[in-house]
Amino acid sequence: MGFKEKLIRWFTSGGEASARKRTLRLVLFGSLALHLLAGAIFGGYVLISSLTKEETVFEAPPPMRTYEPRKVELKVKVQQKQRSSSRPQVVPRLVSSRPAEITLPDIKVDPKLVTTTFQPKFKAVTGVGMGVGLGTGYGTSGFGQGVSKVNFFGIQAIGERIAICVDVSVSMVEEERGGPGGFLRVKERVNAVIDALKEGTLFNVIVFADGCSMLEVGKMLYANPESRTQAKQFLAPFNSEGQWGHDAGNFSAFPHGLKADGGTTRLDLAISAAMSQGADTILIISDGLPQVRKPLTAEQLAAHQKRVADWYAANAAKVAAWNEANQNAPVRREWVPPRPAQQPSKVVLREGHKPDLAAHDGYWREVRDVGPKPQPPPMPDPGNWTLADFVQHIELIYKDIYVEKGLKAPTIHCIGYQIDKDGHEFLKKLTKQYKGQFRLVHKLR
């Protein structure tokens, strides 16, 4: 290639190079602008994230603390070991070279009669973990010394203040329940529960029918050989020869809870008796629905008295005529023949009626045939307690007695002994309300 051709090519190539340079500059500036924009966006995102992100704070856990075992528990364990040991306890001795010069202080002796083989050697206190109760301070709410586990007709129950409530109404010895022999087996099962009570458990036995009686009024007994024997002897006579049912008792009224006006199968009295002593476990065996009569209200009583007064005002002539006819009617003597003693198995037992099984001599009685005497209208029937009334009754006693002493509501377990449908449903709902168990038991063999 000649010089001239090279020169022409250089000039022409210089123009192309200038165009390429301009293109390169545009690409460079465009790339730089894109990078600056991307950097600005990323930097803004990082800045906003750092400002809004929650700061992580690490906290050191509190130092582990160890607690020295309570000295009182050690003292109790030592006392237990000493009581269970056959060796005599070590008694500190006073040593002196001249004992005649030593004057000992007067010892004040508490003359209180000790009636139990278990005497705790620490005072009852209230509070968490140290025990609350009616002056005992041990057991489920204390150190567990008197907690008993018992088999109550198949129900596994536990408690330290146990009330055993037995229905002794005459229906409990009906033929469908095995008669007197069947109830004897009921008492044997209850005796097994009494035998299973641990030393130191507080308990009481309560019987109820038309009335209510307690083994011990005013306090519970510590379980020991003597009190167990006493409880069995207390239960033995009920529904046996000559003592059918129970229409009275040593527990007839209670100032707390709802009021009642008599009835049959007085479960209200049995529960009141148990809760009056702060029972934490109530065991009940019964064969029917309790028939507890409600009392008349003041308004109902006033309305009845007005009806009676109105009746006498309207029937005064009839009453006077009957009285005159009865006074002037001839007297007729009627012989009532003697009656031999009745056998329990041949007598129809009715709830609320104590059978008369004794022998009677014959006698004469006077009869006037003037017809029945006119009678004023009878008292209105306010009805019987419902389950809601029983629950209200228990809650009122709980507030008056248990809350003040820091006790929890009692657990109620029930056995339906060959029970009817209404009684079955009642006892089942009652146990559910108070976190207990219900079990149906047929004739015992």
Secondary structure by P-SEA (a helix, b strand, c coil): ccaaaaaaaaaaaaaaaaaaaaaaaaaaaaaaaaaaaaaaaaaaaaaaaaaabbbbbbbbcccbbbbcccaaaaaaaaaaaaaacccccccbbbbbcccccccccbbbbccccccccccccbbbbbcccccccccccccccccccbbbbbbcccccccccbbbbbbbbcccccccccccaaaaaaaaaaaaaaaaaccccccbbbbbbccbbbbccccccccccaaaaaaaaaaaccccccccccccccccccccccccccccccaaaaaaaaaaaacccbbbbbbcccccccccccaaaaaaaaaaaaaaaaacaaaaaaaaaaaaacbbbbbbbbbbccccccccccccccccccbbbbbbbbbbbccccccccccccccccccaaaaaaaaaaaaaacccccccccbbbbbbbccccaaaaaaaaaaaaaacbbbbbbcccc
